[in-house]
Amino acid sequence: MMEKPAQTDYPIHDLLRQRYSTLAFDGDRPVEADKLGSLLEAARWAASCFNEQPWRFIVATKRHAAAYQKLLNCIVEGNQVWAKNADILMISVGKQRFTRNDNPNPYGMYDVGQALANLTLQAEAMGLRVHQMGGFDKDKAREVYGIPVGFEPAAAVAIGYPGELGSLDNEALREREASPRVRKPLSDIVFGDRWEQSYSLLE
């Protein structure tokens, strides 16, 4: 199992340091049903604007081969190569309008992202790994699952126990999995008095 802890400038929780979007899943180890329940429960208790809870999740596991293949077919081929080893596949979907008044909800997808962040940290705490991806066919997902107007597919998600580097099918994927994790420096993303004027944490 690969470990790529983040090299941080300031201390952060170990779950955040250890989390990364693996490509290598253990295709022979199923995720226990109660752990899947805990993942979805963590997502359910995310914060949302007006407590709208706009997230919805389409879920398939390898226990149900036809359902799993149906969801895998919605993922682009380049991602299927590694995602097919994850025991759980999901598509997250966001409700686009508020239930309370039918006005547009400009924060709906933001809230779906928060729910997936909750799920991801819960997964890490239980020894699982999560890889979220934009590389899936939204129109196909809409068609095969009957996603109605007013709901927008957000991301495809692969979840499972981490596998070994050698489980990946080709050298390009192995190199990608082994590559170091990098982030922009805080000075590039945290501003003070004006846009792109770096905020000094030492002031």
Order of alpha helices (4+ residues) and beta strands (2+ residues): alpha-alpha-beta-alpha-alpha-beta-alpha-beta-alpha-beta-alpha-alpha
